[in-house]
Amino acid sequence: MPRVEHADPPSEPVPYEAKSISVFEIDGAVEKRYCQCLCLMAKLFLDHKTLYYDISSFLFYVLTEDTKTGTVIVGYFSKVFPPVLTPS
């Protein structure tokens, strides 16, 4: 898999920032490669992690910290998009 060339996560930070901590909301359908890499990184630590191909229906929240050497991912979580209700 090619290296992801992002210094920061590929989105704007959500309106939470505290000193050197930022939170980014990333749409799995828009930034598929970046979110797949996040899932594969988590799979290194979790044996039961299976989500890394069908990520288009998930939002990813990435917590980063600004250090002297650059921006570092501290953690992330994902959640399913709220279902779109269509009138019947």
C-alpha positions as CSV (number, residue, x, y, z in Angstrom):
1,M,0.0,0.0,0.0
2,P,1.5,3.4,-0.9
3,R,2.5,5.8,1.8
4,V,-0.1,8.4,2.8
5,E,1.4,11.9,2.3
6,H,-0.5,14.0,4.9
7,A,1.1,16.0,7.6
8,D,-2.3,16.6,9.2
9,P,-5.5,14.5,8.8
10,P,-7.2,15.4,5.5
11,S,-9.9,17.6,6.9
12,E,-10.5,20.7,8.9
13,P,-10.4,20.4,12.7
14,V,-13.8,20.3,14.5
15,P,-14.4,23.2,16.8
16,Y,-12.5,21.6,19.7
17,E,-8.9,22.7,20.2
18,A,-7.0,22.8,23.5
19,K,-3.4,24.1,23.3
20,S,-1.6,21.4,21.2
21,I,-4.6,19.0,20.8
22,S,-6.9,18.9,17.8
23,V,-9.8,16.7,16.7
24,F,-10.5,16.0,13.0
25,E,-13.7,14.5,11.6
26,I,-13.0,12.5,8.4
27,D,-15.6,11.0,6.1
28,G,-14.7,7.4,5.2
29,A,-16.4,7.8,1.8
30,V,-14.4,10.9,0.9
31,E,-10.9,10.0,2.3
32,K,-11.0,6.2,1.7
33,R,-7.3,5.6,1.6
34,Y,-6.5,7.6,4.7
35,C,-9.3,5.8,6.7
36,Q,-8.2,2.4,5.5
37,C,-4.7,3.1,6.7
38,L,-6.1,4.1,10.1
39,C,-8.0,0.8,10.3
40,L,-5.0,-1.2,9.3
41,M,-2.8,0.6,11.9
42,A,-5.4,-0.4,14.6
43,K,-5.4,-4.0,13.3
44,L,-1.7,-4.2,14.5
45,F,-3.0,-3.9,18.1
46,L,-6.4,-5.5,17.9
47,D,-6.8,-9.1,16.7
48,H,-10.6,-8.8,16.1
49,K,-10.5,-5.6,14.1
50,T,-12.1,-6.5,10.8
51,L,-13.3,-3.1,9.4
52,Y,-10.9,-1.8,6.8
53,Y,-12.5,-2.3,3.4
54,D,-16.1,-1.1,3.7
55,I,-15.5,2.2,5.4
56,S,-17.7,4.4,3.3
57,S,-20.5,4.5,5.8
58,F,-18.3,5.6,8.7
59,L,-17.1,8.9,10.2
60,F,-13.6,8.8,11.7
61,Y,-12.6,11.1,14.5
62,V,-8.8,11.5,14.8
63,L,-7.2,13.1,17.9
64,T,-3.8,14.7,17.2
65,E,-1.1,16.5,19.2
66,D,1.3,19.1,17.9
67,T,4.8,18.3,19.0
68,K,8.2,19.8,18.2
69,T,8.7,17.3,15.4
70,G,5.2,17.8,13.9
71,T,1.6,16.6,14.2
72,V,1.2,13.1,15.8
73,I,-1.9,10.9,15.8
74,V,-2.7,10.1,19.4
75,G,-5.9,8.1,18.8
76,Y,-9.0,7.7,16.8
77,F,-12.5,6.2,16.8
78,S,-15.1,5.6,14.2
79,K,-18.9,5.5,14.1
80,V,-21.5,4.7,11.6
81,F,-23.2,7.5,9.7
82,P,-26.7,8.3,11.0
83,P,-29.1,6.5,8.7
84,V,-30.8,8.7,6.1
85,L,-34.5,8.5,6.6
86,T,-36.6,8.7,3.4
87,P,-40.3,9.4,3.6
88,S,-42.4,6.4,2.6
